[in-house]
Amino acid sequence: MKMSMIASMFLASALFSATPSLAADCSASAQQVVAQTGGQLLSAKAGTKSGQTVCKITVLVKGNAYQRSKKITVTVPQ
């Protein structure tokens, strides 16, 4: 059991350290989108669009008393 736990931790650290600059850039972009929309962060994913690095950020913005909450996705170039 200890061996599988160590292997899982190693795999997780390898995945997260593979693209540290992308993760840091998406984190900053996500904070900015949350501040601008006043919403709650649902996800922030790095990717490419037309050869350019982008972050796809999804937030949940609450509606007023008569409106439902809205899920908004914003693509931010890096």
PyMOL commands that set and color helices and strands:
alter all, ss='L'
color gray80, all
select helices_A, chain A and resi 2-17+20-37
alter helices_A, ss='H'
color red, helices_A
select strands_A, chain A and resi 40-49+52-61+70-77
alter strands_A, ss='S'
color yellow, strands_A
deselect
rebuild
show_as cartoon
